[in-house]
Amino acid sequence: MYAVIQSGGKQYRVESGATLKLEKLSVEPGEIIQFDQVLLLGQGSDVQIGKPYLDASRVLAEVIGHGRGKKIKIVKFRRRKHHRKQMGHRQDYTQVKITEIKV
């Protein structure tokens, strides 16, 4: 069984036992979080689509930990103008493990 959930403005296809890196959530490691915004449930050829969400469905996940992603370099450059600007960014994330998909 798989589900499509929405978290942090993004959509993720999840299965039981999968680990994900989501936008940073204010939850302590070891806690269980519940995702109510389930957009789709599927099992083989049987697919249920929400309008926009499925009301009776929940996805439970355990928070593994928090971290920061790889550094992204941003370079702004204008040729022939002696202009060069360089910045970096590291996105914070929360790593979760999907424990159960409730229908």
KEZAMI-746371 format. One line per 2 residues: for each residue x, y, z of C-alpha. Coordinates in steps of 0.05 Angstrom, whole numbers. Example, Ala and Ser with C-alpha at 12.3 -4.5 7.8 and 13.67 -1.06 7.14 Angstrom:
2
246 -90 156  273 -21 143
REM end
This chain:
103
0 0 0  24 70 -16
-1 140 -3  13 211 -27
18 261 29  28 336 32
79 367 80  114 434 77
81 453 11  108 391 -24
78 323 -41  111 257 -25
95 185 -46  106 142 16
103 69 34  107 35 102
179 31 125  206 86 79
248 143 104  240 215 80
273 282 88  218 334 97
220 409 108  240 422 181
185 407 230  184 429 303
180 359 332  231 324 377
267 261 353  232 197 374
162 227 373  106 202 328
74 252 280  10 244 242
-2 269 171  -75 285 159
-66 313 89  -70 248 49
-83 262 -24  -83 192 -53
-83 119 -29  -65 61 -74
-60 -14 -69  -48 -50 -134
-100 -27 -184  -146 1 -129
-134 76 -123  -173 126 -79
-165 200 -96  -184 255 -47
-221 319 -62  -172 349 -41
-158 303 18  -183 235 41
-219 246 107  -212 178 141
-139 166 122  -77 181 164
-3 167 157  38 158 220
113 170 221  169 169 273
218 227 274  289 200 266
326 266 272  341 335 244
397 356 199  422 403 145
427 387 71  487 395 25
512 465 10  485 498 -52
528 552 -84  494 612 -114
536 655 -161  512 720 -193
558 745 -247  554 803 -295
605 801 -351  649 861 -365
622 898 -304  671 874 -250
612 846 -212  611 777 -180
570 756 -119  575 687 -88
530 659 -33  515 592 -3
453 558 27  440 496 68
368 474 77  345 447 145
306 381 143  272 331 188
283 257 173  222 213 187
207 139 180  137 120 158
109 69 207  37 59 187
-15 80 135  -85 79 165
-146 75 120
REM end
